[in-house]
Amino acid sequence: EAWECIGKIRDWYSVQGKLDGNKAMQPLYATRTLHSCAMLVCAQLLLDQAQNASQRLAKLDPNHADYVFYKGKVDTARYYVHNLVPFIMTYSTMITSGNMSAIDSPEDVL
């Protein structure tokens, strides 16, 4: 689902680039877009490490010195996926909602 959200963000930027009146919206969401992409890449890297660690854990005795290290890799990936990756979905919804209140607001309000 996270990959689909990144695709929606990419498509939103693609469409926004073609709409002259809404090009100003792109910079409003640049940071959230970068954060979303970074979270997805980090999740992928952590999951790769967790997969390798899982395979090593299966071969290790729980009393082995490296057991805790590999267990930590698996637990870290699990935590990250459950607690940080959902923000990608939230950011995707925020970005693609098309809220233009920051652009439509007159400069005098600042």
C-alpha positions as CSV (number, residue, x, y, z in Angstrom):
1,E,0.0,0.0,0.0
2,A,2.9,2.4,0.7
3,W,4.2,1.9,-2.9
4,E,0.7,2.8,-4.2
5,C,0.7,6.0,-2.1
6,I,4.1,7.0,-3.5
7,G,2.7,6.3,-7.0
8,K,-0.3,8.6,-6.2
9,I,2.0,11.3,-5.1
10,R,4.1,10.9,-8.3
11,D,1.0,11.1,-10.4
12,W,-0.2,14.2,-8.5
13,Y,3.0,16.0,-9.3
14,S,2.8,14.9,-12.9
15,V,-0.8,16.3,-13.2
16,Q,0.1,19.5,-11.2
17,G,3.0,20.2,-13.5
18,K,0.6,20.4,-16.5
19,L,-1.9,22.7,-14.7
20,D,-0.7,26.2,-15.0
21,G,-2.8,27.5,-12.1
22,N,-1.7,24.9,-9.6
23,K,2.1,24.9,-10.1
24,A,2.4,26.9,-6.9
25,M,1.1,23.9,-4.9
26,Q,4.2,21.8,-5.7
27,P,6.6,23.5,-3.3
28,L,4.0,23.4,-0.5
29,Y,4.2,19.6,-0.4
30,A,7.9,19.1,-1.3
31,T,9.1,18.3,2.2
32,R,6.2,15.8,2.8
33,T,7.0,14.2,-0.5
34,L,10.7,13.8,0.4
35,H,9.8,12.4,3.8
36,S,7.4,9.9,2.2
37,C,10.0,8.7,-0.2
38,A,12.7,8.5,2.5
39,M,10.4,6.5,4.8
40,L,9.7,4.0,2.1
41,V,13.4,3.6,1.2
42,C,14.3,3.2,4.9
43,A,11.5,0.6,5.4
44,Q,12.8,-1.3,2.4
45,L,16.3,-1.3,3.7
46,L,15.2,-2.3,7.2
47,L,13.1,-5.1,5.8
48,D,16.0,-6.5,3.8
49,Q,18.1,-6.5,6.9
50,A,15.4,-8.1,8.9
51,Q,15.0,-10.8,6.3
52,N,18.7,-11.6,6.5
53,A,18.7,-11.5,10.3
54,S,15.7,-13.8,10.4
55,Q,17.5,-16.4,8.4
56,R,20.5,-16.2,10.7
57,L,18.3,-16.3,13.8
58,A,16.9,-19.6,12.5
59,K,20.4,-21.1,12.6
60,L,21.5,-19.6,16.0
61,D,21.0,-20.8,19.5
62,P,19.3,-18.2,21.7
63,N,22.4,-18.2,23.9
64,H,24.7,-17.3,21.0
65,A,26.4,-13.9,21.3
66,D,25.0,-12.6,18.0
67,Y,21.4,-13.7,18.7
68,V,20.4,-10.4,20.4
69,F,21.9,-8.4,17.5
70,Y,19.9,-10.2,14.9
71,K,16.7,-10.2,17.0
72,G,17.2,-6.4,17.3
73,K,17.3,-6.1,13.5
74,V,13.9,-7.9,13.2
75,D,12.3,-6.0,16.0
76,T,13.5,-2.6,14.6
77,A,12.0,-3.4,11.2
78,R,8.8,-4.5,12.8
79,Y,8.6,-1.3,14.8
80,Y,9.4,1.0,11.9
81,V,6.8,-0.6,9.6
82,H,4.1,-0.5,12.2
83,N,4.8,3.0,13.5
84,L,6.4,5.1,10.7
85,V,5.3,3.7,7.4
86,P,1.6,4.6,8.0
87,F,2.7,8.2,7.7
88,I,3.3,7.6,4.0
89,M,-0.4,7.0,3.6
90,T,-1.3,10.1,5.6
91,Y,1.1,12.3,3.6
92,S,-0.2,10.9,0.4
93,T,-3.8,11.9,1.4
94,M,-2.6,15.3,2.5
95,I,-0.6,15.9,-0.7
96,T,-3.2,14.7,-3.2
97,S,-6.2,16.5,-1.5
98,G,-5.5,19.6,-3.4
99,N,-6.0,22.0,-0.5
100,M,-5.0,25.4,-1.7
101,S,-5.7,27.4,1.4
102,A,-2.1,28.5,1.8
103,I,-2.1,29.8,-1.7
104,D,-5.5,31.3,-1.7
105,S,-5.0,33.2,1.5
106,P,-4.1,36.9,1.0
107,E,-0.6,37.9,1.8
108,D,-1.9,40.5,4.4
109,V,-2.8,37.7,6.8
110,L,0.9,37.1,7.5
